[in-house]
């Protein structure tokens, strides 16, 4: 495998975050909380790492 367990879990969380941001009224802050991120800053950093955009940008213009 080419990724660590932590990376796998983060990728899965980000995939779920993308669904929440696209198909619900959940804000980035609520999404971060629902997915058990430490804080919104950490969530934003991880989200941007895997998607190239911030959660707010994604919510405003889903890819």
PDB file of N, CA, C and O in Angstrom:
ATOM      1  N   UNK A   1       0.832  -1.189   0.000  1.00  0.00           N
ATOM      2  CA  UNK A   1       0.000   0.000   0.000  1.00  0.00           C
ATOM      3  C   UNK A   1       0.873   1.247   0.000  1.00  0.00           C
ATOM      4  O   UNK A   1       1.934   1.284   0.623  1.00  0.00           O
ATOM      5  N   UNK A   2       0.411   2.251  -0.701  1.00  0.00           N
ATOM      6  CA  UNK A   2       1.222   3.455  -0.823  1.00  0.00           C
ATOM      7  C   UNK A   2       0.805   4.571   0.127  1.00  0.00           C
ATOM      8  O   UNK A   2       1.300   5.692   0.009  1.00  0.00           O
ATOM      9  N   UNK A   3      -0.098   4.287   1.071  1.00  0.00           N
ATOM     10  CA  UNK A   3      -0.497   5.329   2.019  1.00  0.00           C
ATOM     11  C   UNK A   3      -0.590   4.742   3.421  1.00  0.00           C
ATOM     12  O   UNK A   3      -0.802   3.544   3.609  1.00  0.00           O
ATOM     13  N   UNK A   4      -0.424   5.629   4.396  1.00  0.00           N
ATOM     14  CA  UNK A   4      -0.518   5.200   5.784  1.00  0.00           C
ATOM     15  C   UNK A   4      -1.984   5.087   6.192  1.00  0.00           C
ATOM     16  O   UNK A   4      -2.877   5.546   5.480  1.00  0.00           O
ATOM     17  N   UNK A   5      -2.212   4.479   7.328  1.00  0.00           N
ATOM     18  CA  UNK A   5      -3.570   4.362   7.861  1.00  0.00           C
ATOM     19  C   UNK A   5      -4.158   5.752   8.103  1.00  0.00           C
ATOM     20  O   UNK A   5      -5.333   5.991   7.824  1.00  0.00           O
ATOM     21  N   UNK A   6      -3.347   6.652   8.615  1.00  0.00           N
ATOM     22  CA  UNK A   6      -3.801   8.018   8.876  1.00  0.00           C
ATOM     23  C   UNK A   6      -4.239   8.702   7.587  1.00  0.00           C
ATOM     24  O   UNK A   6      -5.280   9.358   7.551  1.00  0.00           O
ATOM     25  N   UNK A   7      -3.445   8.549   6.529  1.00  0.00           N
ATOM     26  CA  UNK A   7      -3.809   9.147   5.243  1.00  0.00           C
ATOM     27  C   UNK A   7      -5.117   8.557   4.714  1.00  0.00           C
ATOM     28  O   UNK A   7      -5.966   9.278   4.191  1.00  0.00           O
ATOM     29  N   UNK A   8      -5.266   7.261   4.854  1.00  0.00           N
ATOM     30  CA  UNK A   8      -6.493   6.597   4.394  1.00  0.00           C
ATOM     31  C   UNK A   8      -7.712   7.158   5.132  1.00  0.00           C
ATOM     32  O   UNK A   8      -8.727   7.484   4.516  1.00  0.00           O
ATOM     33  N   UNK A   9      -7.601   7.264   6.444  1.00  0.00           N
ATOM     34  CA  UNK A   9      -8.712   7.786   7.249  1.00  0.00           C
ATOM     35  C   UNK A   9      -9.010   9.232   6.856  1.00  0.00           C
ATOM     36  O   UNK A   9     -10.173   9.605   6.706  1.00  0.00           O
ATOM     37  N   UNK A  10      -7.972  10.042   6.689  1.00  0.00           N
ATOM     38  CA  UNK A  10      -8.180  11.434   6.292  1.00  0.00           C
ATOM     39  C   UNK A  10      -8.875  11.512   4.936  1.00  0.00           C
ATOM     40  O   UNK A  10      -9.797  12.307   4.758  1.00  0.00           O
ATOM     41  N   UNK A  11      -8.443  10.698   3.988  1.00  0.00           N
ATOM     42  CA  UNK A  11      -9.071  10.709   2.653  1.00  0.00           C
ATOM     43  C   UNK A  11     -10.547  10.325   2.743  1.00  0.00           C
ATOM     44  O   UNK A  11     -11.389  10.916   2.068  1.00  0.00           O
ATOM     45  N   UNK A  12     -10.853   9.340   3.572  1.00  0.00           N
ATOM     46  CA  UNK A  12     -12.242   8.927   3.731  1.00  0.00           C
ATOM     47  C   UNK A  12     -13.077  10.038   4.368  1.00  0.00           C
ATOM     48  O   UNK A  12     -14.212  10.282   3.958  1.00  0.00           O
ATOM     49  N   UNK A  13     -12.512  10.703   5.365  1.00  0.00           N
ATOM     50  CA  UNK A  13     -13.204  11.823   6.008  1.00  0.00           C
ATOM     51  C   UNK A  13     -13.445  12.956   5.018  1.00  0.00           C
ATOM     52  O   UNK A  13     -14.509  13.576   5.030  1.00  0.00           O
ATOM     53  N   UNK A  14     -12.470  13.228   4.167  1.00  0.00           N
ATOM     54  CA  UNK A  14     -12.616  14.312   3.197  1.00  0.00           C
ATOM     55  C   UNK A  14     -13.674  13.945   2.161  1.00  0.00           C
ATOM     56  O   UNK A  14     -14.439  14.811   1.737  1.00  0.00           O
ATOM     57  N   UNK A  15     -13.732  12.699   1.750  1.00  0.00           N
ATOM     58  CA  UNK A  15     -14.788  12.269   0.817  1.00  0.00           C
ATOM     59  C   UNK A  15     -16.167  12.475   1.448  1.00  0.00           C
ATOM     60  O   UNK A  15     -17.099  12.922   0.779  1.00  0.00           O
ATOM     61  N   UNK A  16     -16.292  12.150   2.726  1.00  0.00           N
ATOM     62  CA  UNK A  16     -17.565  12.359   3.426  1.00  0.00           C
ATOM     63  C   UNK A  16     -17.842  13.853   3.567  1.00  0.00           C
ATOM     64  O   UNK A  16     -18.985  14.286   3.414  1.00  0.00           O
ATOM     65  N   UNK A  17     -16.819  14.638   3.853  1.00  0.00           N
ATOM     66  CA  UNK A  17     -16.978  16.094   3.977  1.00  0.00           C
ATOM     67  C   UNK A  17     -17.484  16.682   2.666  1.00  0.00           C
ATOM     68  O   UNK A  17     -18.363  17.545   2.669  1.00  0.00           O
ATOM     69  N   UNK A  18     -16.939  16.224   1.552  1.00  0.00           N
ATOM     70  CA  UNK A  18     -17.377  16.722   0.247  1.00  0.00           C
ATOM     71  C   UNK A  18     -18.871  16.455   0.042  1.00  0.00           C
ATOM     72  O   UNK A  18     -19.587  17.307  -0.483  1.00  0.00           O
ATOM     73  N   UNK A  19     -19.335  15.290   0.449  1.00  0.00           N
ATOM     74  CA  UNK A  19     -20.764  14.967   0.336  1.00  0.00           C
ATOM     75  C   UNK A  19     -21.600  15.890   1.226  1.00  0.00           C
ATOM     76  O   UNK A  19     -22.620  16.430   0.799  1.00  0.00           O
ATOM     77  N   UNK A  20     -21.148  16.057   2.465  1.00  0.00           N
ATOM     78  CA  UNK A  20     -21.881  16.922   3.395  1.00  0.00           C
ATOM     79  C   UNK A  20     -21.941  18.362   2.890  1.00  0.00           C
ATOM     80  O   UNK A  20     -22.986  19.008   2.968  1.00  0.00           O
ATOM     81  N   UNK A  21     -20.836  18.854   2.380  1.00  0.00           N
ATOM     82  CA  UNK A  21     -20.788  20.233   1.904  1.00  0.00           C
ATOM     83  C   UNK A  21     -21.625  20.424   0.641  1.00  0.00           C
ATOM     84  O   UNK A  21     -22.160  21.508   0.409  1.00  0.00           O
ATOM     85  N   UNK A  22     -21.738  19.391  -0.162  1.00  0.00           N
ATOM     86  CA  UNK A  22     -22.489  19.483  -1.410  1.00  0.00           C
ATOM     87  C   UNK A  22     -23.983  19.268  -1.222  1.00  0.00           C
ATOM     88  O   UNK A  22     -24.799  19.998  -1.784  1.00  0.00           O
ATOM     89  N   UNK A  23     -24.334  18.269  -0.433  1.00  0.00           N
ATOM     90  CA  UNK A  23     -25.733  17.833  -0.376  1.00  0.00           C
ATOM     91  C   UNK A  23     -26.472  18.185   0.907  1.00  0.00           C
ATOM     92  O   UNK A  23     -27.594  17.721   1.110  1.00  0.00           O
ATOM     93  N   UNK A  24     -25.880  18.984   1.767  1.00  0.00           N
ATOM     94  CA  UNK A  24     -26.575  19.387   2.996  1.00  0.00           C
ATOM     95  C   UNK A  24     -26.329  20.871   3.256  1.00  0.00           C
ATOM     96  O   UNK A  24     -25.561  21.524   2.549  1.00  0.00           O
ATOM     97  N   UNK A  25     -26.981  21.375   4.260  1.00  0.00           N
ATOM     98  CA  UNK A  25     -26.795  22.776   4.664  1.00  0.00           C
ATOM     99  C   UNK A  25     -25.668  22.906   5.687  1.00  0.00           C
ATOM    100  O   UNK A  25     -25.483  23.974   6.269  1.00  0.00           O
ATOM    101  N   UNK A  26     -24.926  21.846   5.906  1.00  0.00           N
ATOM    102  CA  UNK A  26     -23.848  21.843   6.882  1.00  0.00           C
ATOM    103  C   UNK A  26     -22.755  22.841   6.491  1.00  0.00           C
ATOM    104  O   UNK A  26     -22.277  22.848   5.357  1.00  0.00           O
ATOM    105  N   UNK A  27     -22.377  23.672   7.443  1.00  0.00           N
ATOM    106  CA  UNK A  27     -21.293  24.633   7.217  1.00  0.00           C
ATOM    107  C   UNK A  27     -19.956  23.907   7.351  1.00  0.00           C
ATOM    108  O   UNK A  27     -19.908  22.793   7.870  1.00  0.00           O
ATOM    109  N   UNK A  28     -18.876  24.525   6.889  1.00  0.00           N
ATOM    110  CA  UNK A  28     -17.568  23.904   7.110  1.00  0.00           C
ATOM    111  C   UNK A  28     -17.282  23.636   8.588  1.00  0.00           C
ATOM    112  O   UNK A  28     -16.711  22.599   8.926  1.00  0.00           O
ATOM    113  N   UNK A  29     -17.664  24.544   9.456  1.00  0.00           N
ATOM    114  CA  UNK A  29     -17.452  24.335  10.892  1.00  0.00           C
ATOM    115  C   UNK A  29     -18.245  23.133  11.403  1.00  0.00           C
ATOM    116  O   UNK A  29     -17.711  22.309  12.146  1.00  0.00           O
ATOM    117  N   UNK A  30     -19.506  23.031  11.011  1.00  0.00           N
ATOM    118  CA  UNK A  30     -20.328  21.894  11.419  1.00  0.00           C
ATOM    119  C   UNK A  30     -19.779  20.590  10.850  1.00  0.00           C
ATOM    120  O   UNK A  30     -19.758  19.563  11.529  1.00  0.00           O
ATOM    121  N   UNK A  31     -19.340  20.644   9.612  1.00  0.00           N
ATOM    122  CA  UNK A  31     -18.776  19.461   8.964  1.00  0.00           C
ATOM    123  C   UNK A  31     -17.527  18.994   9.697  1.00  0.00           C
ATOM    124  O   UNK A  31     -17.360  17.802   9.952  1.00  0.00           O
ATOM    125  N   UNK A  32     -16.655  19.927  10.035  1.00  0.00           N
ATOM    126  CA  UNK A  32     -15.440  19.589  10.782  1.00  0.00           C
ATOM    127  C   UNK A  32     -15.797  18.912  12.100  1.00  0.00           C
ATOM    128  O   UNK A  32     -15.173  17.923  12.486  1.00  0.00           O
ATOM    129  N   UNK A  33     -16.786  19.438  12.777  1.00  0.00           N
ATOM    130  CA  UNK A  33     -17.209  18.875  14.057  1.00  0.00           C
ATOM    131  C   UNK A  33     -17.816  17.480  13.872  1.00  0.00           C
ATOM    132  O   UNK A  33     -17.498  16.560  14.626  1.00  0.00           O
ATOM    133  N   UNK A  34     -18.677  17.325  12.883  1.00  0.00           N
ATOM    134  CA  UNK A  34     -19.308  16.023  12.618  1.00  0.00           C
ATOM    135  C   UNK A  34     -18.279  14.933  12.318  1.00  0.00           C
ATOM    136  O   UNK A  34     -18.477  13.770  12.670  1.00  0.00           O
ATOM    137  N   UNK A  35     -17.191  15.313  11.673  1.00  0.00           N
ATOM    138  CA  UNK A  35     -16.176  14.342  11.273  1.00  0.00           C
ATOM    139  C   UNK A  35     -15.013  14.252  12.269  1.00  0.00           C
ATOM    140  O   UNK A  35     -13.978  13.655  11.974  1.00  0.00           O
ATOM    141  N   UNK A  36     -15.195  14.847  13.440  1.00  0.00           N
ATOM    142  CA  UNK A  36     -14.242  14.750  14.556  1.00  0.00           C
ATOM    143  C   UNK A  36     -12.852  15.309  14.257  1.00  0.00           C
ATOM    144  O   UNK A  36     -11.845  14.743  14.681  1.00  0.00           O
ATOM    145  N   UNK A  37     -12.803  16.425  13.524  1.00  0.00           N
ATOM    146  CA  UNK A  37     -11.534  17.122  13.372  1.00  0.00           C
ATOM    147  C   UNK A  37     -11.310  17.958  14.623  1.00  0.00           C
ATOM    148  O   UNK A  37     -12.267  18.405  15.256  1.00  0.00           O
ATOM    149  N   UNK A  38     -10.045  18.170  14.979  1.00  0.00           N
ATOM    150  CA  UNK A  38      -9.702  18.906  16.202  1.00  0.00           C
ATOM    151  C   UNK A  38     -10.305  20.305  16.196  1.00  0.00           C
ATOM    152  O   UNK A  38     -10.857  20.759  17.199  1.00  0.00           O
ATOM    153  N   UNK A  39     -10.196  20.977  15.067  1.00  0.00           N
ATOM    154  CA  UNK A  39     -10.737  22.323  14.925  1.00  0.00           C
ATOM    155  C   UNK A  39     -10.897  22.631  13.443  1.00  0.00           C
ATOM    156  O   UNK A  39     -10.454  21.860  12.591  1.00  0.00           O
ATOM    157  N   UNK A  40     -11.525  23.748  13.142  1.00  0.00           N
ATOM    158  CA  UNK A  40     -11.793  24.092  11.749  1.00  0.00           C
ATOM    159  C   UNK A  40     -10.494  24.347  10.974  1.00  0.00           C
ATOM    160  O   UNK A  40     -10.423  24.049   9.781  1.00  0.00           O
ATOM    161  N   UNK A  41      -9.488  24.883  11.623  1.00  0.00           N
ATOM    162  CA  UNK A  41      -8.211  25.155  10.964  1.00  0.00           C
ATOM    163  C   UNK A  41      -7.564  23.853  10.475  1.00  0.00           C
ATOM    164  O   UNK A  41      -7.076  23.783   9.347  1.00  0.00           O
ATOM    165  N   UNK A  42      -7.566  22.848  11.314  1.00  0.00           N
ATOM    166  CA  UNK A  42      -7.002  21.547  10.934  1.00  0.00           C
ATOM    167  C   UNK A  42      -7.817  20.929   9.797  1.00  0.00           C
ATOM    168  O   UNK A  42      -7.254  20.393   8.842  1.00  0.00           O
ATOM    169  N   UNK A  43      -9.131  21.007   9.906  1.00  0.00           N
ATOM    170  CA  UNK A  43     -10.011  20.499   8.857  1.00  0.00           C
ATOM    171  C   UNK A  43      -9.716  21.192   7.527  1.00  0.00           C
ATOM    172  O   UNK A  43      -9.604  20.532   6.494  1.00  0.00           O
ATOM    173  N   UNK A  44      -9.592  22.507   7.548  1.00  0.00           N
ATOM    174  CA  UNK A  44      -9.319  23.266   6.329  1.00  0.00           C
ATOM    175  C   UNK A  44      -7.983  22.844   5.718  1.00  0.00           C
ATOM    176  O   UNK A  44      -7.880  22.683   4.502  1.00  0.00           O
ATOM    177  N   UNK A  45      -6.968  22.665   6.552  1.00  0.00           N
ATOM    178  CA  UNK A  45      -5.650  22.262   6.067  1.00  0.00           C
ATOM    179  C   UNK A  45      -5.703  20.891   5.395  1.00  0.00           C
ATOM    180  O   UNK A  45      -5.155  20.713   4.307  1.00  0.00           O
ATOM    181  N   UNK A  46      -6.351  19.933   6.029  1.00  0.00           N
ATOM    182  CA  UNK A  46      -6.449  18.580   5.472  1.00  0.00           C
ATOM    183  C   UNK A  46      -7.324  18.585   4.221  1.00  0.00           C
ATOM    184  O   UNK A  46      -6.992  17.936   3.229  1.00  0.00           O
ATOM    185  N   UNK A  47      -8.429  19.309   4.264  1.00  0.00           N
ATOM    186  CA  UNK A  47      -9.326  19.379   3.110  1.00  0.00           C
ATOM    187  C   UNK A  47      -8.590  19.938   1.897  1.00  0.00           C
ATOM    188  O   UNK A  47      -8.685  19.394   0.797  1.00  0.00           O
ATOM    189  N   UNK A  48      -7.864  21.017   2.104  1.00  0.00           N
ATOM    190  CA  UNK A  48      -7.137  21.644   0.994  1.00  0.00           C
ATOM    191  C   UNK A  48      -6.020  20.736   0.470  1.00  0.00           C
ATOM    192  O   UNK A  48      -5.733  20.727  -0.727  1.00  0.00           O
ATOM    193  N   UNK A  49      -5.401  19.983   1.359  1.00  0.00           N
ATOM    194  CA  UNK A  49      -4.342  19.045   0.963  1.00  0.00           C
ATOM    195  C   UNK A  49      -4.866  18.040  -0.067  1.00  0.00           C
ATOM    196  O   UNK A  49      -4.166  17.712  -1.025  1.00  0.00           O
ATOM    197  N   UNK A  50      -6.087  17.554   0.126  1.00  0.00           N
ATOM    198  CA  UNK A  50      -6.619  16.512  -0.748  1.00  0.00           C
ATOM    199  C   UNK A  50      -7.485  17.030  -1.901  1.00  0.00           C
ATOM    200  O   UNK A  50      -7.703  16.312  -2.877  1.00  0.00           O
ATOM    201  N   UNK A  51      -7.977  18.261  -1.800  1.00  0.00           N
ATOM    202  CA  UNK A  51      -8.862  18.764  -2.857  1.00  0.00           C
ATOM    203  C   UNK A  51      -8.287  19.957  -3.618  1.00  0.00           C
ATOM    204  O   UNK A  51      -8.695  20.232  -4.746  1.00  0.00           O
ATOM    205  N   UNK A  52      -7.347  20.660  -3.004  1.00  0.00           N
ATOM    206  CA  UNK A  52      -6.773  21.836  -3.647  1.00  0.00           C
ATOM    207  C   UNK A  52      -7.537  23.126  -3.389  1.00  0.00           C
ATOM    208  O   UNK A  52      -7.116  24.198  -3.823  1.00  0.00           O
ATOM    209  N   UNK A  53      -8.666  23.027  -2.680  1.00  0.00           N
ATOM    210  CA  UNK A  53      -9.461  24.207  -2.342  1.00  0.00           C
ATOM    211  C   UNK A  53      -9.882  24.119  -0.880  1.00  0.00           C
ATOM    212  O   UNK A  53      -9.815  23.052  -0.269  1.00  0.00           O
ATOM    213  N   UNK A  54     -10.317  25.245  -0.324  1.00  0.00           N
ATOM    214  CA  UNK A  54     -10.801  25.244   1.057  1.00  0.00           C
ATOM    215  C   UNK A  54     -12.226  24.689   1.103  1.00  0.00           C
ATOM    216  O   UNK A  54     -12.902  24.643   0.075  1.00  0.00           O
ATOM    217  N   UNK A  55     -12.686  24.270   2.275  1.00  0.00           N
ATOM    218  CA  UNK A  55     -14.063  23.788   2.380  1.00  0.00           C
ATOM    219  C   UNK A  55     -15.089  24.837   1.942  1.00  0.00           C
ATOM    220  O   UNK A  55     -16.092  24.493   1.317  1.00  0.00           O
ATOM    221  N   UNK A  56     -14.850  26.109   2.263  1.00  0.00           N
ATOM    222  CA  UNK A  56     -15.779  27.181   1.864  1.00  0.00           C
ATOM    223  C   UNK A  56     -15.819  27.312   0.341  1.00  0.00           C
ATOM    224  O   UNK A  56     -16.892  27.426  -0.252  1.00  0.00           O
ATOM    225  N   UNK A  57     -14.647  27.296  -0.280  1.00  0.00           N
ATOM    226  CA  UNK A  57     -14.604  27.371  -1.742  1.00  0.00           C
ATOM    227  C   UNK A  57     -15.327  26.182  -2.357  1.00  0.00           C
ATOM    228  O   UNK A  57     -16.054  26.335  -3.339  1.00  0.00           O
ATOM    229  N   UNK A  58     -15.134  25.012  -1.791  1.00  0.00           N
ATOM    230  CA  UNK A  58     -15.786  23.798  -2.304  1.00  0.00           C
ATOM    231  C   UNK A  58     -17.308  23.906  -2.158  1.00  0.00           C
ATOM    232  O   UNK A  58     -18.052  23.570  -3.080  1.00  0.00           O
ATOM    233  N   UNK A  59     -17.761  24.377  -0.997  1.00  0.00           N
ATOM    234  CA  UNK A  59     -19.201  24.502  -0.765  1.00  0.00           C
ATOM    235  C   UNK A  59     -19.823  25.497  -1.743  1.00  0.00           C
ATOM    236  O   UNK A  59     -20.927  25.283  -2.243  1.00  0.00           O
ATOM    237  N   UNK A  60     -19.110  26.575  -2.006  1.00  0.00           N
ATOM    238  CA  UNK A  60     -19.629  27.598  -2.923  1.00  0.00           C
ATOM    239  C   UNK A  60     -19.615  27.139  -4.380  1.00  0.00           C
ATOM    240  O   UNK A  60     -20.468  27.544  -5.169  1.00  0.00           O
ATOM    241  N   UNK A  61     -18.640  26.289  -4.739  1.00  0.00           N
ATOM    242  CA  UNK A  61     -18.487  25.804  -6.125  1.00  0.00           C
ATOM    243  C   UNK A  61     -18.034  24.366  -6.124  1.00  0.00           C
ATOM    244  O   UNK A  61     -16.858  24.112  -6.385  1.00  0.00           O
ATOM    245  N   UNK A  62     -18.912  23.395  -5.842  1.00  0.00           N
ATOM    246  CA  UNK A  62     -18.496  21.986  -5.806  1.00  0.00           C
ATOM    247  C   UNK A  62     -17.898  21.549  -7.154  1.00  0.00           C
ATOM    248  O   UNK A  62     -18.343  21.964  -8.224  1.00  0.00           O
ATOM    249  N   UNK A  63     -16.893  20.713  -7.054  1.00  0.00           N
ATOM    250  CA  UNK A  63     -16.212  20.235  -8.262  1.00  0.00           C
ATOM    251  C   UNK A  63     -16.864  18.963  -8.761  1.00  0.00           C
ATOM    252  O   UNK A  63     -16.434  18.404  -9.770  1.00  0.00           O
TER     253      UNK A  63
END
